[in-house]
Amino acid sequence: MFNLNDKKNFLPLLIGAICGTVNGAFGGGGGSVLVPSLEYFLRFDAKRSHATAIAVVLPVCFISSLAYIISGNVDLAVALASAIGASVGSPIGAILLKKINPGWLVTVFSSITFLMGLYLLIK
C-alpha cells in the first residue's frame, strides 16, 4: 500500500507532480513527461511505463478538464465527439500495446513526440 512517509514514494510523487503540472498548463502532455520518467528514473520497461502512464493520466486529465470547463475554455460538442472517437480508439491501442515489440513502441512514441514538437516549433 502507498505510504507518504516511505522515502521510496518521493520520486513517484515528484514525477506525478511534474506530470500534472505539464498536463494542466498545456491541456495535455503529462504522459509525454511520465513515460520517459518512469523508464529512466524507475527503470520500467516500455510497456509497463506506457500502461502506468495511462492509469495516471486518466485522473490528471479529469481534474485538468474540470478546471478548463469551469473557466469556459472547452467546446463541449467537440469534446464529446472527440471523447467518443477516443473511446473507440483506446481499447485498440491497449490491445496493440500487448502485441507490439517494445523497441518499436519506443521508436513510434519518440517519433510522434519529436514530430509534434517540430510542428509546434515551426507553426
Order of alpha helices (4+ residues) and beta strands (2+ residues): alpha-alpha-alpha-alpha-alpha
